Amino acid sequence: MNNGLDRWRNKVALITGSTTGIGWAIAQAFAESGLDIVMTARTVETLNLRVNELKRIGANVLSIPTDLQVPEQIYSLFKQIRKEWSGIDVLVNNAGVVWREPLLETELSRLCTMIDTNQRAVAIAMSEAVKDMEGKDDAAIINIGSIAGHRVPPSRRRATLYSSTKHALRAMTEGVRTELHARGSNIKVSLISPGLTHSDLHDKAEPSGEFAGFPFRPLDANDIAEAALFLLSMPRHVQVSDIVLRSIEQPD
């Protein structure tokens, strides 16, 4: 075990969208490193399955079904965590939605779903998490962004709306970091911006199997989990603001 992770043992980490893909990989990595895990997702059956998997390796796990598109459920999520475990030390905003279609052709309901999940839910969760974290020596917020938050993909990728939400997430992450700095807070705020990653999120976005035809190996969800562990392993005085990672074979 990385010695930098020792101080996080038995600290509480909330991971949104933690039953599949990147969220599940982070949940496993954090549990194996000794953190207590709060898992949340909309699908109760999958949530229960994943909880049992983590418990089999000796992890302390709390599961709370939550629809992040409903603000009241996010507030209720944090209220329940405080009741059960007295709040959190680490927040990983991983849950998100993505689909491929031109912004100009996106129906209002789908537009709102993406913005509500990728932006509004993150803002609410960060605000609630800070209430738990203020005054602690070790506390961290990790937002899972995308390389699409650093540049706008070409129109053929049909990702304008998704990219805009990830640009907004990048701005929120840096903005909250500066707000906390002004308060003299020890809370670290970081963004992980992966390139193309093999995950359920992108598989659902491309049911036609477009990603399967890419002429390079994408990242694996475990690669992003390693980046999250790296952030926690840093000394208390080190703030890593953004990690951009992509497959060595990815051209852009």
Buried (B, 14 or more C-beta within 10 A) or exposed (E): EEEBBEBBEEBBBBBBBBBBBBBBBBBBBBBBBBBBBBBBBBEEEBBBEBBEBBEEEEBBBBBBBBBBBEBEBBBEBBEBBBEEBEBBBBBBBBBBBBBBBEBEEBEEEBEEBBBBBBBBBBBBBBEBBBEBBEEBEBBBBBBBBBBBBBEBBEEEEBBBBBBBBBBBBBEBBBEBBEBBEEEEBBBBBBBBBBBBBBBBBBBEBBEEEEBEEBEEEBBBBBBBBBBBBBBBBBEEEEBBEBBBBBBEEBEE
